[in-house]
Amino acid sequence: MARFSNGPDHVRRRALAVEELASVDADSLQHKAFARTDAIVAGLDVVDVMAELARPVPVGVLAEALGLPDVSADVVPVAAAYHPHVEPDPAAEAALTRLIAACGGPAELAAARIGLLVQACDATAGLIGNELFAALTGKPAEQPVLATRRRIDGEDVTVSLAGTPFGAGPRACPGSRHARALAAGVLGALRGFRLTEGEVTWVSSPNLRMPAKLRVTRGGTARGLC
């Protein structure tokens, strides 16, 4: 993957991801994320935004835009095993094998596509969860991704992203506009919802700050997304 490469390898592999995103219209992503979210929540009294919307909707919509099947069921466990403090289990390895096949086989293009989908999972879910929590509580929205990894001389190093949620310079996230569009679509479909009485729990991770569960319901007198 580009983010674990340096020099010409990084330039070439990043260019593949940038080229894939260049064919994707951000406004279309927002509209499709809205429609997919609206269809999921139709008729539901309570929904866990993180499990049912914030991860599968952005991944599914982006996969479709890239000409791929909805691989969100495999991207979610791969994204969970992607973090430096997690040891991949056999289920995540099996999901990755299926993703490689769905994305075109063992090649750099497949790795670029998987990288985009993985980044559209937890990072975008954090953006959605934190923005929604802030809107429903009146508290400031927190940055979802606190740090990232780079590989230098064969060693993984942690890089702080404090103050730069999408990175900066030649390694800045190429999909920031797309991520914001996906998040806006999901959040737009949740207008009129409010937090349930259940306590919000947060992901236990050194590099993520985002809800683990965020249950919302329609209407009521509590503060809602408006």
Secondary structure as the mmCIF struct_conf table of DSSP 4:
data_model
#
loop_
_struct_conf.conf_type_id
_struct_conf.id
_struct_conf.beg_label_comp_id
_struct_conf.beg_label_asym_id
_struct_conf.beg_label_seq_id
_struct_conf.end_label_comp_id
_struct_conf.end_label_asym_id
_struct_conf.end_label_seq_id
HELX_RH_3T_P HELX_RH_3T_P1 ALA A 2 PHE A 4
HELX_RH_AL_P HELX_RH_AL_P1 GLY A 7 ALA A 22
TURN_TY1_P TURN_TY1_P1 SER A 23 SER A 23
BEND BEND1 VAL A 24 VAL A 24
HELX_RH_AL_P HELX_RH_AL_P2 ALA A 26 VAL A 41
TURN_TY1_P TURN_TY1_P2 ALA A 42 GLY A 43
BEND BEND2 ASP A 45 ASP A 45
STRN STRN1 VAL A 46 ASP A 48
HELX_RH_AL_P HELX_RH_AL_P3 VAL A 49 VAL A 49
HELX_RH_PI_P HELX_RH_PI_P1 MET A 50 ALA A 54
TURN_TY1_P TURN_TY1_P3 ARG A 55 ARG A 55
HELX_RH_AL_P HELX_RH_AL_P4 PRO A 56 ALA A 65
TURN_TY1_P TURN_TY1_P4 LEU A 66 GLY A 67
HELX_RH_AL_P HELX_RH_AL_P5 SER A 72 ALA A 80
TURN_TY1_P TURN_TY1_P5 ALA A 81 TYR A 82
BEND BEND3 HIS A 83 HIS A 83
TURN_TY1_P TURN_TY1_P6 PRO A 84 HIS A 85
HELX_LH_PP_P HELX_LH_PP_P1 GLU A 87 ASP A 89
HELX_RH_AL_P HELX_RH_AL_P6 PRO A 90 ALA A 102
TURN_TY1_P TURN_TY1_P7 CYS A 103 GLY A 104
BEND BEND4 GLY A 105 ALA A 107
HELX_RH_AL_P HELX_RH_AL_P7 GLU A 108 GLN A 119
TURN_TY1_P TURN_TY1_P8 ALA A 120 CYS A 121
HELX_RH_AL_P HELX_RH_AL_P8 ASP A 122 THR A 137
HELX_LH_PP_P HELX_LH_PP_P2 LYS A 139 GLN A 143
BEND BEND5 PRO A 144 PRO A 144
STRN STRN2 VAL A 145 VAL A 145
STRN STRN3 ALA A 147 ILE A 152
TURN_TY1_P TURN_TY1_P9 ASP A 153 GLY A 154
STRN STRN4 GLU A 155 SER A 160
TURN_TY1_P TURN_TY1_P10 ALA A 162 GLY A 163
TURN_TY1_P TURN_TY1_P11 PRO A 165 PHE A 166
HELX_RH_3T_P HELX_RH_3T_P2 GLY A 169 ARG A 171
BEND BEND6 ALA A 172 ALA A 172
TURN_TY1_P TURN_TY1_P12 PRO A 174 GLY A 175
HELX_RH_AL_P HELX_RH_AL_P9 SER A 176 GLY A 188
TURN_TY1_P TURN_TY1_P13 ALA A 189 GLY A 192
STRN STRN5 PHE A 193 LEU A 195
BEND BEND7 GLU A 197 GLY A 198
HELX_LH_PP_P HELX_LH_PP_P3 GLU A 199 VAL A 200
STRN STRN6 THR A 201 TRP A 202
BEND BEND8 PRO A 206 ASN A 207
STRN STRN7 LEU A 208 LEU A 208
STRN STRN8 PRO A 211 LYS A 213
STRN STRN9 ARG A 215 ARG A 218
BEND BEND9 GLY A 220 ALA A 222
STRN STRN10 GLY A 224 GLY A 224
#
